[in-house]
Amino acid sequence: MTTSPVLDTPPHHTLVVLVENKAGVLARVAGLFARRGFNIVSLAVAPTEDDRFSRLTIVVDADSAPLYQVVQQLDKLINVVEIRELHPSHSVERELLVATVRAGPELRGQVMDLVRIFEARVLNVGSDAMMVSLSGSPSRISDFARLLQDYGIMELQRTGKVALASLDQISQQEPDAE
C-alpha cells in the first residue's frame, strides 16, 4: 500500500507558539524554518482572545530537526512570547478537510453513507461529483480521506492541525487560589 502525505502524517512535534500580533512575525518564523531546514508539516495561525497576540500551531517533522533546536531558534525571535510542545495525549487536536469526490448517481448513496458514518457535511453536489467536509481529530480525518480514495478524490485540502492543551493540563499549570 502506498502512503500519501495528505493522508498520513509523519512522526512530528506539535508546538503552540504565542507571538505578538504584528506585521511580519509570521514571515520571520517561516524564514527561520526555511533557513534552518526545518520541515513544517502544517501551520495554523490566528489571533487569540487577546488581540495583541496570535497563536501559531506548528507541526514540525520530527526527522528534520531535534525539538530542542527548533525551540531554541524560535525563542531567539523577539516577537515570540511563549513556546509549548503539546503531546497528543495531553491536548485536544482538530483539523478540517474539504474534498471533492467522484460520485455519479450510482455511487452517491455510498458516499452519503460515509458522510453519515463520519458525521461529515455535504457542501455541494454536482452531476458527477460531491464536495464534502469533516472536522475532527487528525486520525479521523486521515481515516475519512483514506475511505474517500476508493471513489476517486478530485481535490482535497486539509487545514493542518490546531491544538490546545487539555483542560486537565491547564489546571495543573495554574496556581491554586487561596
Secondary structure, DSSP 8 states (H G I E B T S, - for coil): ----TTT---SEEEEEEEEE--TTHHHHHHHHHHHHT--EEEEEEEE-SSTTEEEEEEEEETTTS-HHHHHHHHHTSTTEEEEEEE-GGGEEEEEEEEEEEE--TTTHHHHHHHHHHHT-EEEEE-SSEEEEEEEE-HHHHHHHHHHHGGG-EEEEEE---EEEE-HHHHHHHS----
